[in-house]
């Protein structure tokens, strides 16, 4: 659309806030500097300006405060075997049980040979087969790692 770009944050900290295409990438997303070319909000720092916008627009029903979390999914199962073992035991009778403190840390086997077909610890009964610390029955050690 070839619309002109109007700079509204003076990231350089100078009175001369002319837009510079060569510095645009550096300025973009910056939360430092003062507002310029912003009417009654000129001279405000980023957070103060943000709060002032909200104070002006919220009573008019044109804006409201919202917290947005940027949670990202973490593929625990993709960690395979090289991370830190999760100290849990899965028992059919007792459910999930923590590894007793006297058995910590859980040490991963050193003879793991990955074959590219998933978590190699799932193929090592000498690692995952264990006894439940609560009932003494057969149980399975957690094979995911962090």
N, C-alpha and C positions, 0 to 999 in steps of 0.2 A: 503494500500500500504506500510505501515511501513516505510514511508519516515521520515528522521530525522527532528526534529523541530529546526530551527536555529533562535535564538533570535536576533531581530533587534532593540529592544528598551530596554535600561537599566532602568527599572522602579525603581530599588533600589537606583540608584544614586551612584553606586560604579564602580570602574574600572573592577571588576570581574563580568562579565555579563553572567555567565553560566546559562543555562536554568534550571529551577527548576519546576518539575511537581507539587510539592506541592504548589507553589506560582503562578502557571499559571493562575488560575481563577482570582486572585487578579490583575495580570498584564494585563490580556486580556482586550483590549479596552481602556487601560490607554492612556491618551494623555500627560502624564507627563514623563519626563526622556529624555535621549539623545539617538540618534541612535548609534548602534554598529554593527559590521559585515555588514556594508553598504557601503564599499568602500569610494568614495569621499564625501559621506554624513555623515560619522562618526562624532560624536560630536555635530550634529545639534539637536536643540530642535524639537519637533514634528511639530509645525506649520512652522518653518523655513525650515525643511526638506520637508514638503509638498509643500511649495512655490518653493523650489529648484528643486524638481522633475518636477514640472510643467514648470519651466523656461527652463529646459533641454529638456523635451520631446515635448513641444508644438511646437517649431520651426521645429521639425522633423515630425510633423503631427501625432505623436503617442499618444497625449493626448490633452485635452482642458478643460478649467475651466467650471464648471457647478454648479449651485446652486440647491440643492435638498431640497425641503420642505417636512417635514413629517407631513402632515395634517391628522388628524384623524376625522372621522365622529362622531358627537356627537348626540346621540339619544335624541333629545329634547322631543319627544313624550313619551319617557320612564320615564320622570321625574314625570309624573302623577300630583299630586296636592301638594306635600310637598315642592316644591321649591319656588322660587320667581316669582310671576305672571308677565307675559309680559303685560305691560300697553298699549295694543292696542285694538281698537274696529273695527269690520268689519261691514261696512255699504254697502248695495246694491247700494245706490245712490252715496256715497262719496268715497267708497273704504276703505282702511285702514286708520284709524284716530287715533292719539295718545290720550290717556286719558288726559283730561285737568289737568293742574298742581294742581288746587284746589281740585281735586278728588284723588290725590295721597297721600299715597301709596294705591295701590289696595290691599285690605285685603281678604284673602281666607276665605271661610266659615269654621267654627269650627265643624260643624255637619256632616262632610264627613264620609261615611261608605264605604270603598273600598270593592268591591265584586270580584275582580280579573278579571273583564271582560273589562279592558281598563280604560281610564281616567274617574274617577268618576265625575269630573267637567262637563263633557259633559251630565251628567244625572241630572244636577241641574239647571233648568231654572231660579231659583231665583238668581243664580250667573251670568249666561251668557246672559240672556235677559236684554237688556239695551236700552237706547236711544242714537242716534248719537249726539255727541256734536256740529256738524256742521249744520245738517239740522233738527234735532229733530225727525227724523224718527226711526222706529224700527231698532235695530242693535244687533249684537252679540259680547260679550266680548271674547277676546282670552282666551282659556282654557288651553293652554300649559304653562308650567312653566320652569324656568331655575334654 
